[in-house]
Amino acid sequence: MGKIKVKTPLVELDGDEMTRIIWKEIKDRFIYPYLDITLEYYDLGVEYRDKTDDQVTVDSANAIKKHGVGVKCATITPNADRVKEYNLKQEWKSPNGTIRAILDGTVFRKPIIIKNIPAAVNSWKKPIAIGRHAYGDIYRDVEILVDGPGKVELVYTDASGKEKQRLLVNDFKAPGVALAMHNLDESIKSFAKACFTYALSEKISIWFATKDTISKKYHARFRDIFDNMAKEQEAAMKAAGITYSYYLIDDAVAQIMKNEGGQLWAMMNYDGDVMSDMVASGFGSLGLMTSVLVSPDGKYEYEAAHGTVTRHYRKYQKGETTSTNSVASIFAWTGALAKRGELDGTPELVNFALKLEEAIIETIEGGEMTKDLLSLSTAATKKELDTFQFMEAVQKRLDSKLK
C-alpha cells in the first residue's frame, strides 16, 4: 500500500530519557514508513527547554492551538537533583502545567483494555475515563496553624475595599489548624465544557460527582455549572446516544466498584487525583493508561500517562538490555492520528490508527509482552520481549493487517 496522506501538520513534542529513545523508534517503525506526514517538531527535552528559557514549551502549546492536535513524549519536571545533573539554570515548571494553562485544558486518562490482563475489579469490563479538574481547591489552599485560643474568620472584601462578608470559621479554645480554598467560575466552566467535548468525541456518558449535600455553596457551585452545561448540550448528547448523571462522590465510589465501566467520571481536583490512581491500578498498569489534554474549544494533546522511565534509561546508557513498555506512548500517537484523521475527514488515517492499536493488543494477547506485564498477564504461554523486540513484533502484526 502507498503512504497515507495526512492533510494537516501534527504537532510533535519530544521528551526525555527512555521515553525519548522509544519515541524515535515509534516514528521510525510506525509513522514514517506508512504516513506522508508533516510533523511540526518541538524539542521539550529538559536541556533544550533550559536553553530556550522554556520558550519552546510555550511555542509548542501555541502550535497546538493553531493546528488543533499534538502528541507529546514524557518529560522531566526538574527538581534540585535534576538541576545539578543536567546543569540547568533553574527548576523549570512542569511542561504539562504550562501547556494545560495555555490551552485552558483538562486531562482525561483512560485505561487500555487487554483480555489477558484482567482488571483487579471483576465488574470492570470497559475503560473508565477520569476527568480531573486541575485548578484550585486544596492544591492552592492557604493554611494556618492556630497556636492557642482565638477566632479564625473568612472575610470577603470587594475591589472597592468594602467588606461584603465575614464568616466565623471556628472559635478556637485550644490549638488547631485551619485552611481556606478557592475556585473560579471561569475555570469550572472550562472544565465542564472540556468534559462534554471529550464525552461527545468519545461517545461515552458522563458521571459528575461532588459532595454538595455538605458543601452547599462550594461544591454546589460545581454541580450547578455542570447541570447547566448538561442542559446546553442536551441535543448533542441525545444525538450521540450518551447521558449525563450526577452522583454524590461517596455514592459514585460505591457505584463504580459494581459498574462495568465505559463512562467518563468527572471529578473535582482532590477526588480526581486520588481516584485516577485507583482506576489506573485497578486496570493493571500506568503503562496501559492513555492521557489526552482537551481544551474547551476542542484542541487535543495526546501523551502517555507515565513518566520518563529513568531507571531503564540508566540501564540503556550502560548498554544493558531494557524491557520498557511502549504501549501508552504508541497509543499517544494513535490517539493523535485518529483525531487528526477525524478532523481532516480522512477515514483511512483513522483506520490506520485503529489497526496499529489492534496490532499492539493482539501482540500482548498472543503472549508477547514487556517484562512489566508478565506478572499481570493470564496468558497460557508468555514470552518476555525487550524494548525493541516488542515493537518489532507489533510491526509484524501491523504489516499483516495492512496487506
N, C-alpha and C positions, 0 to 999 in steps of 0.2 A: 504494500500500500504506500501511496505517496504521503508526504508530510501534511498534517492538518494545519490549515492557516488560522492563526489567532489574530483576529482583526485589530484589537486594541492592546497597547502595551500593558504588560503586567508588571507591577512594581515589586522588585525583589529586594529584600532587606537581609543581608548576610549577617552572620553572627560569630560566635566564639567557640573555641576549644573543640571537643569531639563532635559536637553538632555541626560545626563548620566543615569538618572533614566529611561527615555524612552528607552535608548539603551539596558539596561539589559532586560527590558520587551520584546523588539523586539526579542532578542536572545532566551528568554525562550518560547515565543509564536510561532515564525515563523522560527527559524533556527534549534535549537536542535531537536524538535520533528520530523522534516521532512528530515533533511540532515545528512549524515555521512560526517562530515567536520572537517578539521584541521584548526583552527584559530591561526595564529601567532600573539600573543597579545602584544600590546604596550600601556601602560597607559600614555596618553597625558594629563591627569588631571593636572591642574596647580601646585598642590603640589608635584606630582612626577617629573614633569619637573624641578621644583626647586631643588628637592633632587638630581637629576642626573646632575644638571647644564645644563639642556636642551639636554643632550646627547641622551636621549630617542627619541627625535624628529628626530635627525639625523639618529639614528638607524632604526626608522620606515620608513624613506624615502629610505634608502638603502635596506630595506627588500622589498619595493615595486619595486625597481629596479631589485631585484633578482627574485621575484615571478610574477611580471607583473600587479597585481591587488590588490588594497587596498580599504578599506571602513573606513571612518573617521566620528567620532562623533564631534559635535560642541565643540569648545574650547575657553577658556578665553585668551585674549591678555591683560596682566595686565597693568593698569595704576598705579599712585601713591596710589590711594584709595585701589586698589586690593592688592598691595604690603603690605599695612598695614593690610587689612582684613585677608589675608592668611599667614602673617608673612613670606614673600618671601625675598630672598636675593637681588633681583633686578627686574626691569621691563623687563621681558623676551620678546624677539621678538615674533611676530606672528608665531605660528607653521605653518600656511598655507604658509607664506612667505618663511620660511626655507625649507619646503618640495618642494615648487614650484621652488626654486633656485637649489636644488639638482637634481630634475628631469628635470630641464630646461623646465618646463611645462607651458601650457596655460589653463586658467579656462574657461569652457563653461557652461553657465547657460541656462536652458530650462524650460518653464512652463509645469505643468501637466494640461491637458485639462479635465474638468468635465462639462457635459452638463448643469447641473442646477446651475453652477457658471459661468455665461457668461462673456466674455471679455468686457471691457469698450469700446473697439473699435469694432464696429459692424462687420467690414470686417474680423477680425481675427478669423479664424476657425481652424488653425493648429498651433502647437507650433513654436515660433520664438526663435531659439537658439542664444545666444550672445557670441561671442568670443572676449575677450578684451586683447590687448597686454599690459601686466602689467610690462613694463620696460620703464624707461626714460621719455622723454617729460617733461611736467610741474611738474611732481612728483619728478624729480631730477634736477630741474632748478637752476640757480644761478641768484639772483635778486639784484638790487641796487636801492636805492633812489638817484636821482640826485637833489642836493640842489641848483643848480644855473647854469649859462651858462657854456658850455663846451662840449667836444666831448665824445661819447661812441663808442668804436670800438670793432670789433670782430677780434681776432688775432689767427692764427694757426701757431705754431712753431713746426717743426718736432722733432723727437727724437734726432737728432744730434745738435739741438739748432738753426737750420736755420729757419728764419721766412719765411714761404711759402705764407701766405695770410694775408692781413689786409683790413678789410671792415668797412666803416663808418656805424654805426647803426643809429645815429642821431647827428646832431649838435644842442645841446640844447641852446635855447636862454633864457630859464626860467626853474624852477624846473620841474621834471617829474620822470618817472620810466623806468627801462629797465630790461630785463631778457635774459638769454641765455639757450637754451635747447640742449640736445644731444640724440643720439641713436646709436646703434651699428648694423652693417650689420649682425653679427652672431646672435644677439637677434631677429632681424626682420626675418631672415631666419628660425630660430627655431619656431617663432610664425606662420609663413606661413606654415611650414611643419606640425605643430600640427593642424592647421585649416583644412588642406587637409586630414590628418589622421582621424580627427574626422568626417568630412563630408562623407568620404568614408565608415567609420564604421557605421554611421547612415543612409547612403544613402540619404543625403539631399544636395541640391545645395548650392553654396557659393555666398554671396554678400560680396564684399570688398569695403570700402568707405574711401576716403580721400579728401583733397582739393588741388590737385596737380596743378590746374589752377592758384592758388595764390602762393602756396609754391612749386616752380618749382625745388627745389633741395631736401628739407627735406621730404615733403610729396611725391614727385615724386619718391624718393628712395624706399619708401614703395610700391608704385604701381609697380615699375619695378621688385622688388623682388617677389611680388605676381604674376605678369604676367608671369615671368619666371617659377615659381613653377607650375602655371596652365599648361604651355606647357609641363613640365616634367611629369605631372600627367594626361595628356590628354587621354591616352589609358585607364588608371584605371577609370577615371571619365566616359568615354563612356561606359565601361563595367558595371559600377554601375548605369548608367542612370541619372547622375547628371551633372550640368553645373556650370561654374564659370562666374560671371558678375562683372564688375567694375562700381561703381557709384561715382559721387561727393557726399560728405556727406550730403549736403543740399537736393540734389535730392533723395538720399536714404531715408532720413527722410520723405520727401513728399510721396514717393512711398510706404513706409512701412505702412502708415496710410490707404492706399487703397488696400493693398495686403492681401491675405487670410492667409499668413504665410507659415510655412513648410520649412524654409531655415535656414542656418547658416549666421548670419550677423556679419562679422569680422570687427573690428574697432581698431583704434589707442587708446592709453591709456585714454585720457580725454574723447573722444567720447564714448568709451565703458563704462566708469564709469557712465556717465550721462544716456546713452540710456539703459543700463541694468536695472537701477531703473525704467525708464519709462515703459519698457516692463513688468517688474515684477508687477508693479502697474496696468498696463493695463490689465493684465491677472487675477488680483484678489488679490493675496497674496503671500508674500515671503514664507509662509507656504506651498505653492503649487509650489515651484520652486526647480528643481534639479540642482546639480552642479557637474561637473567632471573635474578633472585636467588631461590633456593629454600631455604626453611628445612627442617630435618629433619621437622617436623610438618606440612609441606605448605602453607606460606604463600608467596605469589608476588608479586614486584615486577618489572615489565617496564620496560625502557628501551632507548634506542639505545646502541650500543657506542661512539659517538663523543662529542666534546666540544661546546662551545657555539658553535663556528664564529665565533670572534671577528673574523677578517678580513672575513667577509661582513657582520657586524654593523656594523663601521666604515663600510662602503660604504652600508649601509641607512640609517644615521644621517645620512649626507650626501645622502640622497635618490637614490642611484645604484641602478641595477638589479642585482639579485643572481640567481644561478642556483644555489641551495642545494639539495642533495639531502635530501629529506624522507622518503625511503623507510624508513629504520630507525626514525624517530620514529613514522611511521604504523603500522609493524609492532609497535611497542611497544603501541600502542592495540589492534591486532587480537589480539595475544597475550593481553592482559589481558581483553579482551571474550570471547574464545573460552574462556579458563579460567573466567571468571565464569559463562558460559553452561553450561559443563560441570559446575561445582559446583552451580549452581542448577537443573540439569535443564531448561534452555531451549534446545533444539536450534536454534530459529530465530535465536537470538543467535549461536551458533557458526557457523551458515551465513552470517549477515551478515558476520562477521569474515573468513571464508574468501573470500567474494565480493569483499570490499574488497582482500584480498591478491591475488586473481586479477586484479582491475582494474589494480592497480599493475604487476604483472608483464607483463600484456598491453600496457599503455601503452608500457613500455620495449621490449618485443619488437616492438612496432609501429613503433619508430624514434623515439619522442618521449621525451626524457630531459633531465636537467640536464647542465650543462657537464662536470662531473667524469666522467661516464660515456661521453662521446663517444669518447674515445681508446681506451676499453676495449671498446666495442661492435663487433660484426662485422656489424651490420645493413646491408643493401644501401643503404638511404637513412636518413639520420639528421637529426633536427631538434632544435636546442637550444631548450629552453624555460626561461623564468626561474622563480624560486621559486614564484610563484603560478600561472603558466600550467600548470606541471606538475600541480599539484593540481587545477586546473580540468579538465585532460584526463583525469585519473584519475576525477574525479567523473562526467564524462560516461559513461565506460565502466561505472562502478558503476550509474548510473541505468538503463542499458540492460540490465544483468544482473538488476535488481530488478523489471523490468516483468512 
